[in-house]
Amino acid sequence: MRRGPVSAAAMQARVVVEDQTFHSRHCSADEYDAFLAGCGNGKGFVQQRRSHRKLFVDAWPNLEEWLHAPLAKRVGRIDGHTRRSLLNPPSYWARTYLYYLALSGHLRIDYDWLLAVGDLCIHDVVRHMRIDLGVEMLAREGAALGLRLTTSDSAMRWTLGRLAMHHGKRSADQLGDADVDGLLSAIRKFGERSDLADYWGSVERYGVVSKSWITMVSQLRLVLYHRGQAHEVPRKIMPSYAVPASQPEMVAVIDLWLQRRAPALRPATVYHHALTARRFLQHLGSVAPEVQTFAAVKHDHIVSWMDSMATELSPKTGRPLTTRSQRERVIRLAQFFKDAEDWAWPGIPRWPLVAKRDLPRVPECIPRYIPRADLERLMVVVRLLDDPFQRAAFLVARWSGARRSEIQRLTTDCLDTYPDGTARLRLPVGKTARERLVPLHEEAADALNAVLAIRADVADRDLPDERTGELVRFVFVRHGKLMSVRHLFENPLKHLCNAAGLVDSNGRRTITMHRFRHTLGTELAERGAKLHTIMSVLGHESPRMSMIYCRISDAEVLRDYRSVLEPGALIAGAGAEAIRSGDLGSDAIDWLRTNFLKTELELGHCLRLPSEGPCECDLYLNCSRFVTTPSYGPRLRERHRLELSLADDARVRSWPREVERHCAIARRIEGLLSDLGETLE
């Protein structure tokens, strides 16, 4: 079962249900005096804290009223106020007393107060009360997962202290997903307050602070997951990309569609579907605000959206959207309309709003393999990578042709050997929804074995595979979490390209990770690998995808081109004289250089240019534009034998004209072979 990112609504639904029968109350003066006496501080300290309690109790005899008072009044001061200009002195000076009430079970403080106060100095109170919140234990377990001990200790102090103040004192063994989700939801909800600047100076400052809080909460979830107390997979939590939409009915339909489609799709795919649909609604809101239901959407609205994408800049690169990106967005929107129509949802047009002819045409490009010289420079710096995980990931990409997501999700049992000792790599279920086995170069196998040795020394809990839903032990795991594609590939590739000098005039890298895959496919094709072998290694579903690599390589085209047009080349045919005499102009030579692959015939090449119109002659062996080379000698001899056998068959059938035709072709081939210095045998 696939688990996608948890929404704020889902987090709210999993929050621990509060005990409605609990009533906050003050403790007695004697109880608080006994606590102060046990703190071991001087008489002045005790007197000060006792007076702070008395001021607070006199101001708020009923704690329930204090809990429902305005937040600024309960915090005691707002940003910019000093201790001499407090908004509510009793609430401000009584914080130690409030900490004691919460930790002793007399009070449960809401998250708004806990987040507005900022620095909660509660752990001195915890120590004097001799309470064990599990901070040290969970911090050590976090360090065992690879976190720094100081970082883990800070995270546990911040999170466990606030959880104890909000829910009451509990053992660390009782914590789970609901506690983490409740705290995360509170952090995000607090950031939506209109008076946020009163407590944190500005929205921007709170954004920076809350990001560190979210990181600490995610570290708590990480430790709880590997303890078996949390079931939500730990991942880096980032704010979702929200595109505002002003059509609530249409948003509800899209959310229902995503909910129904989610079980069959990857979380990233669901995210992109949602993003595309909201972008379309945002465009509708600007050009046709009167459209509030999908029943009112017309084909013109789709065309208008597509026209606007032609000038839209990518939020990632800052450059105009590529044709492929525009096409993918339109296809996603078309899928929504198709599904809604198939499911007979009301309010959905019963006619197609997006036709295939509306889609932008994507240019068909040949694979962008990495030139050999560039590849050698790049691999030199790859082998110098300090991070063994990144080094292993790049070497596996170089020698296996695997996709980035397939390498990221390799499991610790992925490597074994063929009977002859060659390393064999098992790639997980990927884009084609099936596993595959591929041979692996010794260099990549050694790097992978080094990483597997590191993983063998770490005792962490298995993580669910997003494709299969099974709990597996991944290779590329750090700090108890699956490493991201950005960490494994994208970030180091920028530094590698800079170190190898593989950048353009604007400083952008010229190499992408997918070019490693194209490079291996091209190398297999150039070295004579069978089509089925290329399909198996690269995981292609159809032969058409692998046929791209089976076309003549650049090196082969160059050799064939030089064999005809290079000065002094041994050639024959009626077009040979035009080449030798230099009658072909520079424009003709440029066209042939670019399109030489397209000029190939069965027994040679046709040098007819596009400006001369289509060829009207079937007897190309005698055409003034025909030329051939010694490399076609075997084909010429085979064709000569075929023509002679056809002439014999025509004699038996008493077809004199056919005998004459086949014999004439045979004599022409004999002449071509003679001009090339080739024999008939």
C-alpha positions in Angstrom: 0.0 0.0 0.0 1.5 3.3 -1.1 1.8 6.1 1.4 1.8 9.7 0.1 2.5 12.9 1.9 0.2 13.4 4.9 -2.1 16.5 4.5 -2.9 18.9 7.3 -6.5 17.6 7.4 -5.3 14.0 7.8 -2.9 15.0 10.6 -5.8 16.7 12.4 -7.9 13.6 12.1 -5.1 11.5 13.8 -4.5 13.9 16.7 -5.0 12.3 20.1 -8.5 12.8 21.3 -8.5 15.2 24.2 -10.1 14.0 27.5 -13.2 16.2 27.7 -13.6 15.4 31.4 -10.3 17.0 32.4 -10.6 20.3 34.2 -7.6 22.5 34.9 -7.1 23.6 38.5 -4.5 25.4 40.7 -2.4 23.4 43.0 -2.3 24.3 46.7 0.3 26.8 48.1 1.8 24.1 50.3 2.3 21.7 47.3 4.0 24.4 45.3 6.1 25.5 48.4 7.3 21.8 48.8 8.4 21.8 45.1 10.3 25.1 45.5 12.0 23.8 48.6 13.2 20.8 46.7 14.8 22.9 44.0 17.8 23.6 46.3 17.8 27.4 45.5 18.2 30.2 48.0 15.5 31.9 50.1 15.2 34.8 47.8 14.4 32.5 44.8 11.7 30.7 46.8 10.1 34.0 47.9 10.1 35.4 44.3 8.5 32.3 42.8 6.0 32.1 45.6 5.0 35.8 45.0 4.7 35.1 41.3 2.2 32.3 42.0 0.2 34.5 44.3 -0.1 37.3 41.7 -1.2 34.8 39.0 -3.8 33.1 41.3 -5.2 36.4 42.3 -5.5 37.5 38.7 -6.8 34.2 37.4 -8.5 32.2 40.1 -10.2 30.0 37.5 -7.6 28.4 35.1 -10.3 27.6 32.5 -10.9 31.4 32.1 -7.2 31.9 31.6 -7.1 29.2 28.9 -9.9 30.9 27.0 -8.4 34.5 27.3 -6.8 36.2 24.3 -3.4 34.7 23.5 -1.4 37.9 23.9 -2.8 38.4 27.4 -1.9 34.8 28.4 1.6 35.1 27.0 2.1 38.3 29.0 4.0 40.3 26.4 4.2 40.7 22.6 7.2 41.3 20.4 9.0 44.5 21.1 7.8 44.7 24.7 10.5 44.6 27.4 10.0 43.3 30.9 9.3 46.8 32.1 6.4 47.2 29.7 4.6 43.8 30.0 1.1 43.4 28.5 0.1 41.2 31.4 2.7 40.8 34.2 1.0 38.0 36.2 0.9 35.6 33.2 4.5 36.5 32.2 6.1 36.0 35.7 4.1 32.9 36.5 5.6 30.7 33.7 7.6 28.5 36.1 4.4 27.9 38.0 2.5 27.0 34.8 5.3 24.6 33.9 4.8 22.9 37.2 1.0 22.7 36.9 1.3 21.1 33.4 3.9 18.5 34.4 2.1 17.6 37.7 -1.2 17.0 35.9 -3.1 20.1 37.0 -3.1 21.9 33.6 -2.9 21.1 29.9 -1.6 24.0 27.9 -2.7 24.6 24.3 -0.2 24.5 21.5 -0.7 28.2 20.6 0.7 29.3 23.9 3.5 26.8 23.7 4.5 28.1 20.3 4.0 31.8 21.0 6.2 31.7 24.1 9.2 30.5 22.0 11.9 29.5 24.5 10.3 27.2 27.1 12.7 26.6 30.0 10.9 23.6 31.4 13.7 21.1 31.7 15.0 22.5 35.0 11.5 22.0 36.3 11.5 18.5 34.9 14.8 17.7 36.6 13.7 19.1 40.0 10.5 17.1 39.7 12.5 14.0 39.0 10.5 13.3 35.8 12.0 11.2 33.0 10.5 12.3 29.7 12.7 9.9 27.8 14.9 12.7 26.3 18.3 11.0 26.8 17.0 7.6 25.7 15.5 8.8 22.5 18.5 11.1 21.8 20.8 8.1 22.0 18.6 6.1 19.7 18.6 9.0 17.2 22.4 9.0 17.4 22.5 5.3 16.6 20.5 6.0 13.4 23.2 8.5 12.3 22.0 11.8 13.8 24.5 13.9 15.8 23.9 13.4 19.5 23.7 17.1 20.2 21.2 17.6 17.4 19.1 14.6 18.5 19.2 15.7 22.1 18.0 19.2 21.1 15.2 17.8 19.0 14.0 15.5 21.8 14.1 18.2 24.4 12.0 20.6 22.2 9.4 18.1 21.1 9.0 15.9 24.3 8.8 19.0 26.5 5.9 20.5 24.5 4.1 17.2 24.2 4.3 16.7 28.0 2.9 20.3 28.6 0.1 19.7 26.1 -1.0 16.1 26.9 0.3 15.7 30.4 3.2 13.6 31.6 3.5 10.3 29.6 6.1 7.7 29.0 8.1 7.9 25.8 6.9 4.4 25.0 3.3 5.7 24.6 4.1 8.2 21.9 3.0 7.6 18.3 1.9 9.1 14.9 -1.0 11.1 16.4 1.3 13.0 18.8 3.7 13.9 16.0 0.8 14.8 13.6 -0.8 17.0 16.2 2.3 19.0 16.9 3.1 19.4 13.1 -0.5 20.5 12.4 -0.3 23.0 15.3 3.0 24.5 13.9 1.5 25.0 10.5 -1.8 26.3 11.8 0.0 28.8 14.1 1.7 30.2 11.0 -1.7 31.2 9.6 -2.5 33.5 12.5 -3.2 37.2 11.6 -1.3 38.3 14.7 1.8 36.2 14.0 4.1 39.2 13.9 3.1 40.2 17.4 5.0 37.1 18.7 7.7 36.5 16.1 8.4 39.9 14.6 7.4 38.9 11.1 6.0 36.1 9.0 9.4 35.5 7.5 11.1 35.1 10.8 8.5 32.6 11.9 9.0 30.7 8.6 12.7 30.3 9.5 12.0 29.2 13.0 9.1 26.9 12.2 11.3 25.1 9.6 13.7 24.1 12.3 10.8 23.0 14.5 9.5 20.8 11.7 12.9 19.3 11.3 13.0 18.4 15.1 9.5 16.9 14.9 10.5 14.8 11.9 13.5 13.5 13.9 11.2 12.5 16.7 9.0 10.6 14.1 12.2 9.0 12.8 13.1 7.6 16.2 9.5 6.5 16.9 9.3 4.7 13.6 12.4 2.7 14.1 11.2 1.9 17.7 8.0 0.5 16.1 5.7 3.1 17.7 5.0 5.1 14.6 3.8 3.8 11.3 4.1 6.8 9.0 7.3 6.5 7.1 9.8 9.2 8.1 10.6 11.6 5.2 11.7 15.2 4.8 8.7 17.3 5.4 8.4 20.3 3.2 5.4 22.7 2.8 3.2 21.7 0.0 3.1 23.7 -3.2 -0.3 25.5 -2.9 -1.8 27.1 -6.0 -4.9 29.1 -4.9 -8.2 28.4 -6.7 -11.4 30.4 -6.5 -13.8 27.7 -7.6 -14.7 25.6 -4.5 -17.1 23.3 -6.4 -14.5 22.5 -9.0 -11.8 22.0 -6.4 -14.0 19.5 -4.6 -14.5 17.5 -7.8 -10.7 17.4 -8.4 -10.0 16.3 -4.8 -12.5 13.5 -5.3 -10.8 12.5 -8.5 -7.4 12.4 -6.9 -8.7 10.4 -3.9 -10.1 7.8 -6.3 -7.0 7.7 -8.5 -4.4 7.8 -5.7 -4.3 4.0 -4.9 -3.0 3.2 -8.4 -0.5 6.1 -8.7 2.7 7.1 -7.1 2.6 10.0 -4.6 4.6 12.2 -7.0 2.1 11.5 -9.8 -0.8 12.4 -7.6 1.0 15.6 -6.6 1.6 16.6 -10.3 -2.0 15.8 -11.2 -3.2 18.1 -8.4 -0.8 20.8 -9.3 -1.9 20.8 -13.0 -5.6 20.9 -12.2 -5.1 23.8 -9.8 -3.0 25.7 -12.4 -5.9 25.3 -14.9 -8.4 26.6 -12.3 -6.1 29.5 -11.5 -6.0 30.4 -15.3 -9.8 30.1 -15.4 -10.1 32.5 -12.5 -8.1 35.1 -14.4 -9.7 34.8 -17.9 -13.2 33.5 -17.1 -14.1 34.2 -13.5 -17.8 33.5 -14.2 -16.9 29.8 -14.8 -17.5 28.0 -11.4 -18.4 24.5 -12.6 -16.9 22.1 -15.1 -20.1 22.1 -17.0 -19.3 25.6 -18.1 -15.8 24.8 -19.3 -15.4 25.0 -23.1 -12.7 24.0 -25.6 -11.8 27.7 -25.9 -10.8 27.7 -22.3 -8.4 24.8 -22.8 -6.9 26.5 -25.9 -6.5 29.8 -23.9 -4.7 27.9 -21.1 -2.3 26.3 -23.6 -1.6 29.6 -25.2 -0.7 31.1 -21.8 1.7 28.2 -21.2 3.7 29.2 -24.3 4.9 32.3 -22.5 5.0 30.9 -18.9 8.3 30.5 -17.1 9.3 27.4 -15.3 9.4 28.0 -11.5 12.5 25.8 -11.3 14.7 27.0 -14.2 13.3 30.5 -14.8 13.2 29.6 -18.5 10.1 29.1 -20.8 8.3 25.8 -20.4 9.5 23.1 -22.8 7.1 21.6 -25.3 7.2 18.3 -23.4 6.2 20.1 -20.1 3.3 21.8 -21.9 2.1 18.5 -23.4 2.3 16.6 -20.1 0.1 19.2 -18.4 -2.5 19.0 -21.1 -2.5 15.2 -21.0 -3.1 15.3 -17.2 -6.0 17.6 -17.6 -7.4 15.4 -20.4 -7.1 12.4 -18.1 -9.3 14.1 -15.5 -12.1 14.8 -18.0 -11.8 11.3 -19.5 -12.1 9.6 -16.0 -15.0 11.9 -14.9 -16.8 11.1 -18.1 -16.3 7.4 -17.9 -17.5 7.5 -14.3 -20.6 9.4 -15.4 -20.1 12.2 -12.9 -22.7 14.9 -13.1 -21.7 18.4 -14.3 -18.9 17.0 -16.5 -19.1 17.7 -20.3 -20.0 14.6 -22.3 -17.8 15.6 -25.2 -14.0 15.6 -25.4 -12.6 19.0 -24.5 -9.0 18.1 -25.5 -8.3 16.4 -28.8 -5.0 14.8 -29.8 -4.5 17.4 -32.5 -4.5 20.1 -29.7 -1.4 18.6 -28.1 1.9 20.3 -28.8 4.1 18.1 -31.0 7.2 16.9 -29.2 10.3 16.7 -31.4 11.7 13.2 -31.7 15.3 13.3 -30.6 18.0 10.7 -30.7 19.5 9.6 -27.4 21.9 12.2 -25.9 24.8 9.9 -25.0 27.8 11.4 -23.3 30.8 11.8 -25.7 33.7 9.5 -24.7 36.1 12.3 -23.8 33.5 14.0 -21.6 32.6 10.7 -20.0 36.2 10.0 -19.1 36.6 13.4 -17.5 33.4 13.0 -15.5 34.2 9.5 -14.3 37.6 10.7 -12.9 35.9 13.1 -10.5 33.1 10.6 -9.8 35.7 8.2 -8.4 36.9 10.9 -6.1 33.6 11.5 -4.4 33.9 11.5 -0.6 30.4 10.1 0.1 30.5 6.3 -0.6 26.7 6.3 -1.2 26.9 9.0 -3.9 29.9 7.3 -5.5 28.2 4.0 -5.6 25.0 5.5 -7.0 26.9 7.2 -9.9 28.9 4.1 -10.7 25.7 1.9 -10.8 24.1 4.5 -13.1 27.2 4.4 -15.4 27.4 0.6 -15.7 23.8 -0.6 -15.3 21.6 1.8 -17.4 19.1 1.9 -14.5 16.8 4.9 -13.9 17.5 7.2 -10.9 14.5 6.0 -8.9 15.5 2.3 -9.5 18.9 2.9 -8.1 17.5 4.9 -5.2 15.3 2.0 -4.2 17.9 -0.8 -4.4 17.6 -3.3 -1.6 20.4 -4.9 0.4 19.9 -8.2 -1.3 20.2 -6.7 -4.8 23.7 -8.0 -5.7 24.9 -11.5 -6.4 26.8 -13.2 -9.2 26.3 -15.2 -12.4 27.8 -18.7 -12.5 31.0 -17.3 -14.2 31.5 -14.9 -11.3 30.2 -11.7 -13.1 28.3 -9.4 -10.8 24.5 -9.4 -11.2 22.2 -6.6 -10.1 18.5 -7.0 -9.3 16.7 -3.8 -10.1 13.4 -3.2 -8.3 10.0 -2.6 -9.8 10.2 0.6 -11.7 8.5 2.5 -14.5 7.5 -0.7 -16.3 6.2 -2.3 -13.1 8.5 -5.3 -13.3 11.9 -6.3 -11.8 14.9 -7.2 -14.0 18.4 -8.6 -13.7 21.3 -7.0 -15.4 25.1 -7.7 -15.4 27.1 -5.1 -13.5 30.7 -3.9 -14.1 33.2 -4.9 -11.5 33.9 -1.2 -10.6 30.2 -0.6 -9.7 29.9 -3.9 -7.9 32.9 -3.0 -5.6 31.4 0.4 -4.8 28.1 -1.2 -4.0 29.6 -3.8 -1.8 31.3 -1.1 0.2 28.0 0.6 0.9 26.4 -2.7 1.8 29.1 -3.3 4.4 28.2 0.1 5.9 24.5 -0.8 6.0 25.2 -4.1 7.6 26.4 -2.3 10.8 23.2 -0.3 11.2 20.2 -1.8 12.9 17.2 0.1 11.6 13.7 -0.8 10.8 12.7 -1.8 7.2 10.9 0.9 5.1 7.9 0.3 2.8 8.6 0.4 -0.9 6.4 3.0 -2.6 5.9 0.7 -5.6 5.0 -2.6 -4.0 4.1 -1.5 -0.4 6.4 -4.3 1.0 8.7 -3.6 3.9 12.3 -3.9 2.6 15.8 -2.9 3.7 17.0 -0.3 1.3 20.7 0.3 0.4 20.6 4.1 0.2 19.4 5.0 3.7 20.9 7.6 6.0 19.6 8.7 9.4 16.9 6.1 9.1 15.4 7.7 5.9 15.6 6.8 2.3 18.0 9.2 0.6 16.4 11.5 -1.9 17.2 11.6 -5.6 18.4 15.2 -5.1 20.9 14.1 -2.5 22.1 11.1 -4.4 22.4 12.6 -7.9 21.3 16.2 -8.5 23.4 18.0 -5.9 26.7 16.1 -6.5 26.2 16.2 -10.3 26.4 20.0 -10.2 29.8 19.9 -8.4 31.1 17.1 -10.6 30.3 19.0 -13.8 32.0 22.1 -12.4 35.0 20.1 -11.4 35.2 18.4 -14.9 34.5 21.6 -16.8 31.3 20.3 -18.3 29.3 23.5 -18.1 28.0 25.9 -20.8 28.7 29.6 -21.2 26.0 30.4 -18.5 27.6 28.1 -16.0 24.9 25.4 -16.3 25.9 21.8 -16.3 25.8 20.0 -19.7 25.3 16.5 -18.3 22.1 15.0 -16.9 21.7 11.7 -15.1 19.5 10.3 -17.8 22.4 10.6 -20.3 24.2 7.8 -18.4 21.4 5.6 -19.5 21.5 6.8 -23.1 25.3 6.2 -23.1 25.0 2.6 -22.0 22.3 1.9 -24.6 24.5 3.5 -27.4 27.5 1.5 -26.3 25.6 -1.7 -26.4 24.3 -1.0 -29.9 27.7 0.0 -31.2 29.2 -3.2 -30.0 26.7 -5.4 -31.7 24.3 -6.2 -28.8 21.0 -7.8 -29.9 17.8 -5.8 -29.7 16.5 -8.1 -27.0 19.6 -7.6 -24.9 19.2 -3.8 -25.1 15.5 -4.1 -24.1 16.4 -6.4 -21.2 19.1 -4.1 -19.8 17.3 -0.8 -20.2 13.9 -2.2 -19.2 12.1 -1.1 -22.4 8.6 -2.4 -22.9 8.5 -2.2 -26.7 11.2 -2.9 -29.4 10.5 0.6 -30.8 12.2 2.2 -27.7 15.3 0.1 -28.1 15.4 0.5 -31.9 16.6 4.1 -31.4 19.9 2.7 -30.1 20.1 0.2 -33.0 20.2 2.9 -35.6 23.6 3.6 -37.2 25.8 5.4 -34.7 27.5 8.6 -35.5 30.8 6.9 -36.0 29.4 4.5 -38.5 27.7 7.3 -40.4 31.0 9.2 -40.5 32.8 6.2 -41.9 30.2 5.7 -44.6 30.1 9.3 -45.5 33.9 9.5 -45.8 33.9 6.4 -48.0 31.9 8.3 -50.6 32.7 12.0 -50.3 36.2 12.0 -49.0 38.8 12.9 -51.7 40.4 9.8 -53.3 37.6 7.5 -52.1 37.1 4.3 -54.2 33.6 4.7 -55.7 31.6 3.5 -58.7 28.4 4.4 -60.4 27.1 7.1 -62.7 27.2 9.7 -59.9 30.9 8.9 -59.1 32.1 11.2 -61.9 30.2 14.2 -60.4 31.9 13.7 -57.1 35.4 13.2 -58.6 35.1 16.3 -60.8 33.8 18.5 -58.0 30.5 19.3 -59.7 28.6 19.0 -56.4 28.3 22.5 -54.9 28.9 23.5 -51.3 25.1 23.5 -50.6 24.8 20.0 -51.9 27.8 18.8 -49.9 26.3 20.4 -46.7 22.9 18.7 -47.3 24.5 15.3 -47.9 26.7 15.7 -44.8 23.6 16.3 -42.7 21.3 13.8 -44.3 23.7 11.1 -45.5 21.9 8.4 -43.5 18.7 9.1 -45.5 20.4 8.6 -48.9 21.1 4.9 -48.4 19.7 2.4 -50.9 20.0 -1.3 -51.0 23.2 -1.3 -53.0 24.6 2.2 -52.4 23.5 5.8 -52.1 21.3 8.2 -54.0 22.8 11.7 -54.3 19.6 13.4 -55.6 19.0 16.7 -53.7 15.6 17.9 -52.5 15.7 20.8 -54.9 15.6 18.4 -57.8 12.2 17.1 -56.9 11.2 13.4 -56.2 13.0 10.6 -58.1 11.0 9.3 -61.0 13.3 6.5 -62.0 13.2 2.9 -60.7 16.4 1.8 -62.5 18.6 3.5 -60.0 21.7 1.4 -60.9 22.0 3.5 -64.1 20.9 6.8 -62.5 23.3 9.7 -62.7 22.8 10.2 -59.0 23.7 6.7 -57.9 27.0 6.0 -56.2 28.3 2.9 -54.3 31.4 1.8 -52.4 33.4 -1.4 -51.7 31.5 -1.8 -48.5 28.4 -2.8 -50.6 30.4 -5.5 -52.4 28.7 -8.5 -50.7 25.3 -7.0 -51.4 26.2 -6.4 -55.1 27.5 -10.0 -55.5 24.3 -11.4 -53.8 22.1 -9.3 -56.1 24.2 -10.5 -59.1 23.5 -14.1 -58.2 19.8 -13.3 -57.7 19.5 -11.6 -61.1 21.1 -14.6 -62.9 18.8 -17.1 -61.2 15.8 -14.9 -62.1 17.0 -14.9 -65.7 17.2 -18.7 -65.8 13.7 -18.9 -64.4 12.4 -16.5 -67.1 14.0 -18.7 -69.8 12.2 -21.8 -68.5 8.9 -19.8 -68.6 9.7 -18.4 -72.1 9.7 -14.8 -71.0 12.4 -13.3 -73.3 11.8 -9.7 -72.2 12.4 -10.7 -68.5 15.5 -12.6 -69.5 16.8 -9.5 -71.2 16.0 -7.3 -68.2 17.6 -9.5 -65.6 20.7 -10.1 -67.7 21.1 -6.3 -68.2 21.0 -5.7 -64.4 23.5 -8.5 -63.9 25.9 -6.9 -66.5 25.5 -3.5 -64.8 26.5 -5.0 -61.4 29.5 -6.7 -63.0 30.6 -3.3 -64.2 30.2 -1.7 -60.8 32.2 -4.5 -59.2 34.9 -4.1 -61.8 35.1 -0.3 -61.2 35.4 -1.0 -57.4 38.1 -3.5 -58.0 35.9 -6.3 -56.7 35.5 -9.8 -58.1 32.2 -11.7 -58.7 33.2 -14.4 -56.3 
